[in-house]
Amino acid sequence: MAESEPLLLEEVFESAIDGEPAIKNWLAQGGDPDQGLAHVFHGTDVSFAQGSTLLMVAACMGRLDLVRLLVDHGADVNVTCTAGEHSPGWTALMWAVSSRSADCVEFLLARGANTSGIVDGPRIIYYEIHLEKPRIVRMLLAAGVALTTARFDGVFSNRTLEELANAEAAYCRQYVADREPDQGSLSQWLQTMTERGDRYAESASILEGTRLAGHSYKRWVLKDYMALLRLRSLLARKRARAGPETTLVVWRLFDTSTAVGVPDPCFWLVVEYAWLGNWRRP
């Protein structure tokens, strides 16, 4: 490739409104999806340091279509940015978390994105975890990020994420309580603040539940599931029985004493599907 061609990355994003046609053409011509920017790139709302890749830019924009396109063409999801005042060491995953793009976070994690660089032992070293997005909190916990055992280092009063989420939820609720709603824009804004408070409270609840389950997200998610398994065991040992309100379908699901009882592997799959959904990928 010619020596001046790193600038093509800027040209790619500036040459089309949505970026995709230019990126497709560039990749078709042999463009390297892991090529870093030769100079600082100033986007509409954010600037990217020298060395940032197109995948990082796409993740920051929340453009799952572009993220998928680049990864399908061989982009390394774990390339890090080596320059920049605020983003050295950042990966596409970290940009996706920063942009609050849950879909991009899910896709990158599924494609093997490394979660290092968010928590370092007892310190939260990545400050862009937006607790207003409980789904992202769930995904990071499910991926093994220790969000409940670390504190912010030097910012946010050195609080934990759970403490910060509770504080933000309380602020939103107090903000709403201190104002009289009307029929105009203020009423709509108060509704927005109420919804924000609910999302912060949900994140706080997720983090609290994980912490109380020994900092294990899996153990917290499966607590009700395990209780159902214990109930099935009690029924098998005649230490529990079905009541008059128990339906035939439920009885057959939990019953292990007759031939019509559901085998254990099938029982586990049914219960997980009915009550838990795909908890491994929130």
C-alpha positions in Angstrom: 0.0 0.0 0.0 1.2 3.5 -0.7 2.9 5.4 2.1 0.2 8.1 2.2 -2.7 5.7 2.3 -3.4 5.7 6.1 -5.3 8.9 5.4 -7.8 6.8 3.5 -9.4 6.0 6.8 -10.5 9.6 7.3 -11.6 9.7 3.6 -13.7 6.6 4.1 -15.8 8.1 6.8 -16.0 11.5 5.2 -16.9 10.2 1.7 -20.3 8.7 2.5 -23.1 9.7 4.9 -23.3 6.3 6.5 -19.8 5.1 5.8 -20.7 1.6 4.7 -20.3 2.0 0.9 -16.9 3.5 1.2 -15.8 0.9 3.8 -17.0 -1.9 1.5 -15.1 -0.5 -1.4 -12.0 0.0 0.7 -12.1 -3.6 2.0 -12.7 -4.9 -1.5 -9.6 -3.1 -2.7 -7.5 -4.9 0.0 -7.7 -2.3 2.8 -6.4 -3.6 6.2 -9.3 -3.5 8.7 -6.7 -3.2 11.5 -5.0 -0.2 10.0 -4.7 2.6 12.5 -5.4 6.3 11.9 -2.3 8.2 10.8 -3.6 11.4 12.4 -6.2 12.4 15.0 -9.7 12.0 13.5 -12.3 14.6 14.5 -15.7 13.1 14.3 -19.0 14.9 14.9 -19.1 14.3 18.6 -15.8 12.7 19.5 -12.2 12.7 18.4 -10.1 9.6 17.9 -6.4 9.4 18.6 -3.7 8.4 16.2 -3.7 4.6 15.9 -7.4 4.1 16.3 -9.0 1.7 13.9 -12.1 1.8 11.9 -13.6 -0.9 14.2 -13.1 1.5 17.2 -14.8 4.3 15.3 -17.7 2.1 14.3 -18.2 0.8 17.8 -18.2 4.3 19.2 -20.8 5.3 16.7 -22.9 2.3 17.8 -23.0 1.1 14.2 -23.5 -2.7 14.6 -23.7 -3.0 10.8 -20.2 -1.5 10.4 -18.8 -3.5 13.3 -20.1 -6.7 11.9 -18.8 -5.8 8.4 -15.3 -5.1 9.7 -15.1 -8.2 11.9 -16.4 -10.4 9.1 -13.5 -9.0 7.0 -10.9 -10.0 9.6 -10.8 -7.0 12.0 -9.1 -8.0 15.3 -11.6 -7.2 18.1 -8.8 -6.9 20.6 -6.5 -4.3 18.9 -5.8 -1.5 21.3 -5.2 2.2 20.7 -1.7 3.1 21.8 -2.0 6.9 21.7 -4.4 9.6 22.9 -4.7 11.5 26.2 -7.9 9.7 27.3 -8.0 6.5 25.3 -4.6 4.7 25.4 -5.2 1.0 25.6 -8.9 1.3 24.6 -10.3 -1.5 22.5 -13.4 -1.5 20.3 -15.3 -3.1 23.2 -14.4 -0.2 25.5 -15.6 2.2 22.8 -18.9 0.3 22.5 -19.4 0.4 26.3 -18.6 4.1 26.3 -21.2 4.7 23.5 -23.8 2.7 25.4 -24.3 0.4 22.4 -25.5 -2.8 23.9 -25.8 -4.5 20.6 -22.2 -3.7 19.7 -21.1 -4.9 23.1 -23.0 -8.2 22.7 -21.5 -8.8 19.2 -17.9 -8.0 20.2 -18.1 -10.2 23.3 -19.5 -13.0 21.2 -16.6 -12.6 18.8 -14.0 -13.0 21.6 -13.4 -9.4 22.8 -11.1 -9.3 25.8 -12.5 -7.5 28.8 -9.2 -6.6 30.4 -8.6 -2.9 30.9 -11.9 -2.3 32.6 -11.0 -3.4 36.2 -7.5 -3.8 37.6 -7.7 -5.8 40.8 -9.5 -3.5 43.4 -9.5 -0.5 41.0 -12.0 0.5 38.3 -9.6 1.9 35.7 -12.2 2.4 32.9 -14.5 5.2 33.9 -17.0 5.0 31.0 -19.2 2.2 32.3 -22.7 3.8 31.9 -24.9 2.4 34.7 -27.9 3.8 32.8 -27.6 0.7 30.6 -28.3 -2.3 32.9 -28.1 -4.7 29.9 -24.4 -3.7 29.4 -23.8 -4.2 33.2 -25.3 -7.7 32.9 -23.2 -8.5 29.8 -20.0 -7.4 31.5 -20.7 -9.4 34.6 -21.6 -12.5 32.5 -18.3 -12.1 30.7 -16.5 -12.3 34.1 -15.7 -8.6 34.7 -15.4 -8.1 38.4 -17.7 -5.0 38.7 -18.7 -5.7 42.3 -15.3 -6.0 43.9 -13.6 -2.8 42.7 -13.9 0.9 43.4 -13.2 3.9 41.3 -9.7 5.2 41.8 -9.6 8.9 42.5 -13.0 9.8 40.9 -16.6 9.6 41.9 -15.5 9.7 45.6 -13.9 6.3 45.2 -17.3 4.7 45.3 -18.2 1.2 43.9 -20.4 0.9 40.9 -23.3 -0.2 43.0 -22.9 2.9 45.3 -22.7 5.1 42.2 -25.8 3.5 40.6 -27.8 4.0 43.8 -26.7 7.6 44.1 -27.7 8.3 40.5 -31.1 6.6 41.0 -31.7 8.7 44.2 -30.7 11.9 42.3 -33.1 11.2 39.5 -35.9 10.5 41.9 -35.3 13.5 44.0 -35.1 15.7 40.9 -38.6 14.5 39.9 -40.0 14.9 43.4 -38.8 18.5 43.7 -40.6 19.6 40.6 -44.3 20.1 39.7 -45.1 18.4 36.4 -47.1 20.3 33.8 -48.4 19.5 30.4 -45.4 20.8 28.4 -41.8 19.9 27.9 -41.1 19.8 31.7 -43.6 16.9 32.1 -41.8 15.0 29.3 -38.4 15.7 30.9 -39.6 14.5 34.3 -40.8 11.3 32.6 -37.3 10.9 31.1 -35.7 11.4 34.5 -38.1 8.9 36.1 -37.1 6.3 33.5 -33.4 7.1 33.9 -33.8 6.6 37.7 -35.4 3.2 37.1 -32.6 2.1 34.9 -29.9 3.2 37.4 -31.9 1.4 40.1 -32.0 -1.8 38.0 -28.2 -1.6 37.6 -27.8 -1.2 41.3 -30.1 -4.2 42.0 -28.0 -6.3 39.5 -24.8 -5.3 41.2 -26.2 -5.8 44.7 -27.6 -9.3 43.9 -24.2 -10.3 42.4 -22.3 -9.0 45.4 -24.6 -10.8 47.9 -24.2 -14.0 45.9 -20.5 -14.0 46.6 -19.7 -11.7 43.7 -20.9 -14.4 41.3 -23.3 -13.2 38.6 -24.0 -16.8 37.6 -24.9 -17.8 41.2 -27.2 -14.8 41.5 -29.0 -15.5 38.2 -29.4 -19.2 39.0 -30.6 -18.8 42.6 -34.3 -19.3 41.6 -33.3 -22.0 39.2 -31.5 -23.9 41.9 -34.5 -23.6 44.2 -36.6 -25.3 41.6 -34.1 -28.1 41.4 -34.3 -28.5 45.1 -38.1 -28.7 44.9 -37.8 -31.4 42.3 -35.4 -33.3 44.6 -37.9 -32.9 47.5 -40.7 -34.3 45.4 -38.6 -37.3 44.4 -37.9 -38.0 48.1 -41.5 -37.6 49.1 -40.7 -34.7 51.3 -43.0 -32.4 49.2 -46.2 -33.0 47.3 -48.3 -31.3 44.7 -51.2 -29.2 45.9 -54.7 -29.2 44.4 -53.9 -26.1 42.4 -50.9 -27.7 40.7 -51.6 -28.3 37.0 -50.9 -31.6 35.3 -48.3 -30.0 33.1 -46.3 -28.6 36.1 -46.7 -31.9 38.0 -45.3 -33.9 35.1 -42.4 -31.5 34.8 -41.4 -31.9 38.4 -42.5 -35.5 39.0 -39.7 -38.1 38.9 -41.6 -41.0 40.5 -43.5 -42.2 37.4 -42.6 -43.1 33.8 -44.3 -39.9 32.6 -41.8 -37.8 34.6 -39.5 -35.5 32.6 -35.9 -36.7 32.5 -33.4 -34.4 34.3 -31.7 -33.0 31.2 -35.0 -32.1 29.6 -36.2 -30.6 32.9 -33.2 -28.3 33.2 -33.6 -27.1 29.6 -37.3 -26.4 30.0 -36.8 -24.5 33.3 -33.9 -22.5 31.9 -35.8 -21.5 28.8 -39.1 -20.7 30.7 -37.6 -18.7 33.6 -34.1 -17.6 32.7 -33.9 -17.0 29.0 -30.4 -16.8 27.6 -28.8 -15.6 30.8 -25.3 -16.3 29.5 -25.9 -13.6 26.8 -28.2 -11.0 28.4 
